[in-house]
Amino acid sequence: MFNKIMKKCPYCFEDLTEKPLKCPHCNQYIIDDLPEVDFHGSNKKPCIFCGKKIRSEAIFCRYCKRWLDEVEKGVNDLKSMED
């Protein structure tokens, strides 16, 4: 068996065949390079906002269109306000 290198959207981490202007899965404009990773199983996690299953590496939910680091940013903003 051989390792297959897959190109992924840098935001939703769904498979891409080429570098499009916009990801067909999450509709984000692709301004970053596409990460190339070894083919691996489709590990998924629930989105913290809508609960739908998304790739475990994703930083953007392709369903509810929310950035998954919004909660972390909010917590950091609250901590900085307390100081």
ZALO-135757 format. One record per atom (N, C-alpha, C): residue in three letters; x, y, z. Coordinates in steps of 0.05 Angstrom, whole numbers, plus 5000, padded with zeros to 4 digits. Example, Ala and Ser with C-alpha at 12.3 -4.5 7.8 and 13.67 -1.06 7.14 Angstrom:
% residues 2
ALA526448865156/ALA524649105156/ALA526449345156/SER525749555142/SER527349795143/SER525850015157/
//
This chain:
% residues 83
MET501749765000/MET500050005000/MET501850255000/PHE501050454986/PHE502650704984/PHE501250934998/ASN502951135005/ASN501851375018/ASN500951564996/LYS498551654998/LYS497451844979/LYS497452124991/ILE498652314978/ILE498752584988/ILE496152724979/MET494752844998/MET492252984992/MET492653284997/LYS491453444980/LYS491453734985/LYS488853795000/LYS489053975020/LYS486754035037/LYS486254335037/CYS483754415041/CYS483154695046/CYS484354775072/PRO485755005074/PRO487055075099/PRO485055165121/TYR482555175115/TYR480555275134/TYR478655045143/CYS477354915124/CYS475554695132/CYS476854415130/PHE479254405118/PHE480854165116/PHE479553945099/GLU477754015081/GLU476553825063/GLU478453785039/ASP478253555026/ASP479953495003/ASP479453674979/LEU481653754966/LEU481553914941/LEU483353774921/THR482553804895/THR484253694874/THR486153894863/GLU485554144865/GLU487254364856/GLU486754604874/LYS488254824870/LYS487855064886/LYS485855244873/PRO483355234882/PRO481355414871/PRO481455694883/LEU480155884871/LEU479956144883/LEU478456134909/LYS476255974910/LYS474555944933/LYS474155644939/CYS474255574964/CYS473755284971/CYS470855214964/PRO470354994950/PRO467654914944/PRO466154804968/HIS467554754989/HIS466254635013/HIS465354855033/CYS467155045039/CYS466555245059/CYS466255525048/ASN466755565022/ASN466455825008/ASN468356035018/GLN470555955031/GLN472656145039/GLN474556195016/TYR475356445012/TYR477356504991/TYR479956385001/ILE481356244984/ILE483856114992/ILE486256304986/ILE487256425007/ILE489556605004/ILE492156475014/ASP491856255029/ASP494156115040/ASP494855875022/ASP497255765025/ASP497955525010/ASP496255295020/LEU495855105002/LEU494354865010/LEU496254675025/PRO495454585048/PRO497154385062/PRO496954125048/GLU499153985046/GLU499253715034/GLU499753525057/VAL497953325060/VAL498253135082/VAL497952855071/ASP499052665086/ASP498652385079/ASP495752315082/PHE494752155064/PHE491952075066/PHE491551925093/HIS489452005107/HIS488751875132/HIS485751855135/GLY484851715154/GLY482051675158/GLY480651945162/SER478151945159/SER476652195162/SER475752235191/ASN477652305208/ASN477052365236/ASN475352615237/LYS473152595251/LYS471352825252/LYS470652895281/LYS469853145285/LYS469053245311/LYS466553415308/PRO464953445329/PRO462653625326/PRO463453915327/CYS462254085310/CYS462654365311/CYS461654465338/ILE463154645351/ILE462354745378/ILE459954935376/PHE459255025352/PHE457055205349/PHE454455065339/CYS454754905317/CYS452354785306/CYS452054485311/GLY454254355320/GLY454154075327/GLY454553885304/LYS454653985279/LYS455053805256/LYS457953705256/LYS458253465244/LYS460953345243/LYS462653475222/ILE465053565230/ILE466953685212/ILE469653555216/ARG471553595198/ARG474253485201/ARG475553575227/SER476953395239/SER478153455265/SER480253675264/GLU481453715240/GLU483553925237/GLU482354195229/ALA479754205224/ALA478554455213/ALA478654685234/ILE478954925223/ILE478855165240/ILE476455335232/PHE474955235212/PHE472555385202/PHE470455175197/CYS467955215207/CYS465755025202/CYS464555075174/ARG464454875158/ARG463354905131/ARG460354925131/TYR459054855153/TYR456054865154/TYR455055125165/CYS455955215189/CYS454955455201/CYS456655695195/LYS458955655181/LYS460655875172/LYS461856035195/ARG462555895217/ARG463756025240/ARG466655935244/TRP468256115253/TRP471056055259/TRP471055915286/LEU472355685289/LEU472255535313/LEU473955655335/ASP475655845329/ASP477255965350/ASP475956215361/GLU473456275354/GLU471956505364/GLU471656485395/VAL471156245405/VAL470856215434/VAL473456275448/GLU475656175437/GLU478256225450/GLU478956525449/LYS478256665427/LYS478756945425/LYS477057105446/GLY474557015449/GLY472857145469/GLY473857105497/VAL474756875504/VAL475856825530/VAL478356995535/ASN480057015515/ASN482557175518/ASN481757475521/ASP479757565506/ASP478857845509/ASP477857895537/LEU476257705548/LEU475257745575/LEU477557755596/LYS479557575592/LYS481757575610/LYS483357835609/SER483657945585/SER485158195582/SER483558435594/MET480958415594/MET479258625606/MET479458615637/GLU479858375648/GLU480058355677/GLU482758465687/ASP484758465671/ASP487458555680/ASP487658845682/
//
